[in-house]
Protein backbone atom coordinates (compact mmCIF):
# COMPACT_ATOMS: atom_id res chain seq x y z
CA UNK A 1 0.00 0.00 0.00
CA UNK A 2 1.75 3.20 -1.16
CA UNK A 3 2.48 5.69 1.57
CA UNK A 4 1.84 3.15 4.32
CA UNK A 5 4.39 2.89 7.08
CA UNK A 6 6.48 -0.24 7.19
CA UNK A 7 6.87 -2.75 9.98
CA UNK A 8 10.28 -1.35 10.93
CA UNK A 9 8.88 2.19 11.28
CA UNK A 10 5.92 1.10 13.40
CA UNK A 11 8.06 -1.17 15.58
CA UNK A 12 10.58 1.65 16.06
CA UNK A 13 7.76 3.83 17.42
CA UNK A 14 6.63 1.00 19.68
CA UNK A 15 10.18 0.47 20.95
CA UNK A 16 10.51 4.17 21.72
CA UNK A 17 7.37 3.97 23.84
CA UNK A 18 8.63 0.73 25.36
CA UNK A 19 11.87 2.44 26.40
CA UNK A 20 9.89 5.01 28.37
CA UNK A 21 7.88 2.20 29.94
CA UNK A 22 11.08 0.37 30.88
CA UNK A 23 12.56 3.52 32.41
CA UNK A 24 9.45 4.00 34.51
CA UNK A 25 9.58 0.38 35.69
CA UNK A 26 13.24 0.80 36.66
CA UNK A 27 12.10 3.20 39.37
CA UNK A 28 11.18 0.12 41.42
CA UNK A 29 14.64 -0.58 42.75
CA UNK A 30 13.96 -4.17 43.83
CA UNK A 31 12.75 -5.03 40.32
CA UNK A 32 15.56 -3.40 38.29
CA UNK A 33 17.11 -6.68 37.08
CA UNK A 34 13.73 -8.22 36.29
CA UNK A 35 12.64 -5.13 34.37
CA UNK A 36 15.79 -5.10 32.26
CA UNK A 37 15.81 -8.84 31.61
CA UNK A 38 12.17 -8.78 30.54
CA UNK A 39 12.64 -5.68 28.43
CA UNK A 40 15.66 -7.20 26.70
CA UNK A 41 13.82 -10.40 25.86
CA UNK A 42 10.85 -8.59 24.32
CA UNK A 43 13.11 -6.20 22.41
CA UNK A 44 14.87 -9.21 20.93
CA UNK A 45 11.53 -10.65 19.82
CA UNK A 46 10.47 -7.38 18.20
CA UNK A 47 13.89 -7.12 16.53
CA UNK A 48 13.29 -10.58 15.01
CA UNK A 49 10.10 -9.30 13.42
CA UNK A 50 11.91 -6.28 11.99
CA UNK A 51 14.66 -8.53 10.64
CA UNK A 52 12.17 -10.70 8.77
CA UNK A 53 9.42 -8.21 7.83
CA UNK A 54 10.95 -4.76 8.31
CA UNK A 55 10.13 -3.39 4.86
CA UNK A 56 6.60 -4.81 4.68
CA UNK A 57 3.73 -2.32 4.61
CA UNK A 58 1.49 -1.99 7.64
CA UNK A 59 -2.26 -1.57 7.11
CA UNK A 60 -3.84 1.53 8.72
CA UNK A 61 -5.85 -0.43 11.33
CA UNK A 62 -2.66 -2.18 12.48
CA UNK A 63 -0.82 1.11 12.76
CA UNK A 64 -3.77 2.61 14.65
CA UNK A 65 -3.83 -0.32 17.10
CA UNK A 66 -0.12 -0.01 17.82
CA UNK A 67 -0.36 3.76 18.16
CA UNK A 68 -3.28 3.34 20.59
CA UNK A 69 -1.23 0.89 22.68
CA UNK A 70 1.69 3.37 22.68
CA UNK A 71 -0.64 6.14 23.83
CA UNK A 72 -2.04 3.92 26.57
CA UNK A 73 1.35 3.12 28.06
CA UNK A 74 2.32 6.76 27.67
CA UNK A 75 -0.35 7.63 30.21
CA UNK A 76 1.15 5.41 32.90
CA UNK A 77 2.75 7.14 35.86
CA UNK A 78 2.94 4.31 38.39
CA UNK A 79 6.17 2.28 38.09
CA UNK A 80 4.43 -0.87 39.34
CA UNK A 81 1.80 -0.58 36.60
CA UNK A 82 4.63 -0.04 34.12
CA UNK A 83 6.11 -3.37 35.19
CA UNK A 84 2.71 -5.00 34.61
CA UNK A 85 2.73 -3.65 31.05
CA UNK A 86 6.31 -4.72 30.24
CA UNK A 87 5.19 -8.07 28.91
CA UNK A 88 1.68 -7.06 27.86
CA UNK A 89 2.61 -4.21 25.53
CA UNK A 90 5.01 -6.15 23.26
CA UNK A 91 2.44 -8.92 22.94
CA UNK A 92 -0.19 -6.39 21.82
CA UNK A 93 2.25 -5.05 19.20
CA UNK A 94 3.09 -8.55 17.98
CA UNK A 95 -0.54 -9.62 17.77
CA UNK A 96 -1.46 -6.45 15.89
CA UNK A 97 1.27 -7.32 13.39
CA UNK A 98 -0.10 -10.85 13.04
CA UNK A 99 2.89 -12.38 14.79
CA UNK A 100 3.05 -14.91 17.56
CA UNK A 101 4.01 -13.43 20.93
Secondary structure, 3 states (H helix, E strand, C coil): CCCCCEHHHHHHHHHHHHHHHHHHHCCCHHHHHHHHHHHHHHHHHHHHHHHHHCCCECCHHHHHHHHHHHHHHHCCCCHHHHHHHHHHHHHHHHHHCCCCC
